[in-house]
């Protein structure tokens, strides 16, 4: 399965920093971890995709 678009990963990471409810943040965090294995790897993927 190909990785998600960089803009989607950026949105997920922004949602984690927003004031949304904790349950929704957990769901977003689970998506990131299931896709990349960790939030840190998602951040690296996003920053490399923007350059």
Secondary structure, DSSP 8 states (H G I E B T S, - for coil): -----HHHHHHHHHHHHSS--HHHHHHHHHHHHHHHSSHHHHHHHHHHHH-
